[in-house]
Amino acid sequence: MSTETPPDQAAEYIPEKVKKAEKKLEENPYDLDAWSILIREAQNQPIDKARKTYERLVAQFPSSGRFWKLYIEAEVILYSTLTCSYLCMTASAYMR
């Protein structure tokens, strides 16, 4: 009987800088330096993995057009037009 974890269930590698940024955000959820690290990491991930970070970002800064734009652009790359339409409508509600 094997005790190895299947590859799809193996713990995913998390860079040390991301761990430090997450710890900073626990202390101060408005730390823009920490968010910048997470954003850069998210931009290098497939949207399915990055979406959670973008969701947290716009939840923390709902009236930031810049952060909504980053999220929408990440979705556009995947051609997820339905998601993009939803995000644009949601973002516009905060921009009024």
Secondary structure by P-SEA (a helix, b strand, c coil): cccccccccccccccaaaaaaaaaaaaccccaaaaaaaaaaaaacccccaaaaaaaaaaaccccaaaaaaaaaaaaaacaaaaaaaaaaaaaaaac
